[in-house]
């Protein structure tokens, strides 16, 4: 089981969606990810670059019929970061519903 760890890099909505899409497959073509997110190439490129620089996403380029095809995959570190982030989000949600809390200094409001 992956330890719960909130990850600021993964947390951005588009990057979270990219990680979720890539976690479900071995790799995905750039156009498929772009279509899944419903964003422009430039927006996807920006988020992929951030994930790549963090070591979370691998970028693969291959030539097919004289065209360069780009595919993306989560690295081992990326998969661990995504799973840890999802676990942290689940812990946050569960704590709000009365499940056991993670150590906290926050005080609850008294009920009226």
C-alpha atoms as one frame of an Amber mdcrd trajectory, in Angstrom:
protein
   0.000   0.000   0.000   1.261   3.454  -0.914   1.784   5.973   1.869  -0.530
   8.974   1.724   1.449  11.994   0.557  -0.075  15.193  -0.838   1.867  16.179
  -3.957   1.676  19.787  -5.190   2.966  18.797  -8.639   0.277  16.162  -9.190
  -2.478  18.224  -7.538  -3.084  20.720 -10.379  -6.344  19.595 -12.055  -4.918
  18.949 -15.543  -1.859  17.173 -14.150  -4.041  15.050 -11.875  -6.120  14.048
 -14.900  -2.985  13.256 -16.928  -1.687  11.023 -14.140  -5.081   9.325 -13.784
  -5.208   8.604 -17.506  -1.650   7.293 -17.613  -2.070   5.209 -14.444  -4.720
   3.153 -16.234  -2.506   2.240 -19.210   1.074   1.343 -20.029   1.384   4.377
 -22.319  -0.866   6.757 -24.229  -0.430   8.745 -27.420  -0.203  12.517 -26.966
  -3.348  13.159 -29.088  -5.395  10.692 -26.997  -4.383  12.446 -23.772  -5.078
  15.862 -25.336  -8.551  14.730 -26.425  -9.247  13.157 -23.034  -8.445  16.428
 -21.290 -10.100  18.585 -23.933  -7.181  21.026 -24.044  -4.909  22.517 -26.693
  -1.501  21.023 -27.532   0.257  23.930 -25.800  -1.662  23.425 -22.543  -0.942
  19.691 -22.495   2.720  20.288 -23.388   3.121  22.695 -20.472   1.697  20.228
 -17.944   3.598  17.276 -19.390   6.819  19.285 -19.161   6.234  19.934 -15.432
   5.534  16.235 -14.817   8.539  15.221 -16.921  10.896  17.613 -15.099   9.686
  16.131 -11.787  10.530  12.662 -13.104   6.877  11.580 -13.110   6.249  11.185
 -16.845   8.411   9.646 -19.562   8.099  11.034 -23.090   8.647   8.616 -25.946
   9.129   9.714 -29.560   8.943   7.332 -32.503   8.882   7.874 -36.242   6.057
   6.214 -38.133   5.475   6.889 -41.845   7.850   9.868 -41.652   5.836  11.429
 -38.810   6.993  11.757 -35.228   4.552  10.163 -32.783   4.758  11.149 -29.134
   3.541   8.901 -26.358   3.539   9.359 -22.617   3.841   6.999 -19.681   4.079
   7.290 -15.918   7.469   6.486 -14.459   7.764   4.392 -11.306   8.213   7.619
  -9.333   5.206   9.147 -11.087   3.001   6.170 -10.317   4.073   6.286  -6.647
   3.461  10.054  -6.456   0.010   9.692  -8.048  -1.001   6.801  -5.791   0.278
   8.646  -2.717  -1.604  11.783  -3.719  -4.849   9.861  -4.246  -4.357   8.206
  -0.839  -3.834  11.647   0.737  -7.005  12.989  -0.887  -8.944   9.964   0.375
  -7.602  10.576   3.888  -8.713  14.210   3.704 -12.212  13.201   2.595 -12.490
  10.435   5.185 -11.396  12.773   7.970 -14.221  15.110   7.033 -16.763  12.302
   7.465 -15.803  11.248  10.971 -13.309   8.526  10.075 -10.091   8.333  12.105
  -8.116  11.557  11.756  -4.504  12.116  10.909  -2.760  14.073  13.679  -4.062
  17.617  13.504  -3.941  20.802  15.535  -7.183  22.095  14.012 -10.099  22.550
  16.369 -13.656  21.710  15.482 -16.346  24.317  15.919 -18.650  23.633  18.828
 -22.100  22.560  17.694 -24.998  24.834  18.543
